[in-house]
Amino acid sequence: MKLLQNILVPVDFSESSNRAVESAIMLAKVFNSLISILHVTPDNNISRELEAFLEKSINEKFKELRARIEKENITVGDTTLERGAPFEKIIQKARTSNPNVIVVGSGNKKEGDVFRLGTTVEKLMRKNQVPLWVVKNEVIRPIDKMLCPVDFSEASSRALTNAITLTKHFDAELTIFNVFTPFMISSPRFKADQEAENQRLRRMQEKQYHDFLGQFDLGSVKHKILFVVGDPHVQILRIIREKGTDLLLMGTTGKTGLSRILMGSVTEKVTRELPCSFITTKARDLTEDFFADNLREIESIISFAKSMLEQKDFEKAIELYTLGIKQYPDNIPILAGLVESYKAVGNTDRANYYRKYAREIIKRMWGEEYLQVINLE
């Protein structure tokens, strides 16, 4: 089974979006994922002739991009052209196609922009609910070192879960760290009490940190644990530089200054620097939908389609299985159902097509020895 099934890559065919495609290919190779492509053009009042020309040009670029991805033995899902505000259309596409992650380039900074991110990416960080991988516009390199700041909130717990998953699959090293920020009172009268209180708070936070990490299986990954004192955004940037971090993983909401890591003051300061590529998670994990909602949906499709087969409503069974394979293109039970359904209606060509398709997936995912275990006849 795939951990990360569907990757959505919005593109504008710039160098920045080319980096996003490269990163998506790297991710898809590790997780055997499907990549879907989206391009959004402005909803301008242009002539029909110019609109037709632009659409033809974009479709040609889609064709080239599909060939580039498929050359890496990766399945390409939809290539979709939309018109309107890019960030709105990306969010709408994410709602309908349910990707595990959106991979975007960092965009091009316009003169006068506060962020080093493009406007579309900055808006996605604020409003999007799907995990977002923002790729820095530089040569793509292997992901060897990851960094995950935590503050014990649900959001940082989600970020760390994702960090552990990715660390395992990329065979990388993960640095987990927590920042203690002492409170400061300017009045000399309270200096002694302030120091004692900060010592007490620090001990309490260190214990919380230890208890928090105890919830995770860190024995299966290469990792380092840091506890530092200072300003959160300064410490994030310092550790990224010192560790040569390739990927930063952050939750989007939380309890402290550190965890207001999307669009709180800490994140704004970090993203101004754009020190490395980063992943943000708000309401969902990278992998949770596949093992929960998507798994239930697959079981529902298969169950309904099987009942149609038993009732000899073969056309309806084919319709259901076809719908399922569009959503879950490497699901062996769905492919086996298509083989059986097409055999039942005497369409041996389509049955053989899906049998061959399923055999290729089995060999790629598990090895040829499993061809004898799984019956596709």
Stockholm file with secondary structure:
# STOCKHOLM 1.0

chainA/1-377         MKLLQNILVPVDFSESSNRAVESAIMLAKVFNSLISILHVTPDNNISRELEAFLEKSINEKFKELRARIEKENITVGDTTLERGAPFEKIIQKARTSNPNVIVVGSGNKKEGDVFRLGTTVEKLMRKNQVPLWVVKNEVIRPIDKMLCPVDFSEASSRALTNAITLTKHFDAELTIFNVFTPFMISSPRFKADQEAENQRLRRMQEKQYHDFLGQFDLGSVKHKILFVVGDPHVQILRIIREKGTDLLLMGTTGKTGLSRILMGSVTEKVTRELPCSFITTKARDLTEDFFADNLREIESIISFAKSMLEQKDFEKAIELYTLGIKQYPDNIPILAGLVESYKAVGNTDRANYYRKYAREIIKRMWGEEYLQVINLE
#=GR chainA/1-377 SS CCSSCEEEEECCSSHHHHHHHHHHHHHHHHHTCEEEEEEEECCCCCCHHHHHHHHHHHHHHHHHHHHHHHTTTCCEEEEEEEESCHHHHHHHHHHHHCCSEEEEECCCCCTTCSSSSCHHHHHHHHHCCSCEEEECSSCCCCCCEEEEECCSSHHHHHHHHHHHHHHHHHTCEEEEEEEECCCCCCCGGGHHHHHHHHHHHHHHHHHHHHHHHTTSCCTTSEEEEEEEESCHHHHHHHHHHHHTCSEEEEESCCSSSTTCTTTSHHHHHHHHHCCSEEEEESSCCSSHHIIIIIHHHHHHHHHHHHHHHHTTCHHHHHHHHHHHHHHSTTCHHHHHHHHHHHHHTTCHHHHHHHHHHHHHHHHHHTCGGGGTTSCCC
#=GC SS_cons         CCSSCEEEEECCSSHHHHHHHHHHHHHHHHHTCEEEEEEEECCCCCCHHHHHHHHHHHHHHHHHHHHHHHTTTCCEEEEEEEESCHHHHHHHHHHHHCCSEEEEECCCCCTTCSSSSCHHHHHHHHHCCSCEEEECSSCCCCCCEEEEECCSSHHHHHHHHHHHHHHHHHTCEEEEEEEECCCCCCCGGGHHHHHHHHHHHHHHHHHHHHHHHTTSCCTTSEEEEEEEESCHHHHHHHHHHHHTCSEEEEESCCSSSTTCTTTSHHHHHHHHHCCSEEEEESSCCSSHHIIIIIHHHHHHHHHHHHHHHHTTCHHHHHHHHHHHHHHSTTCHHHHHHHHHHHHHTTCHHHHHHHHHHHHHHHHHHTCGGGGTTSCCC
//
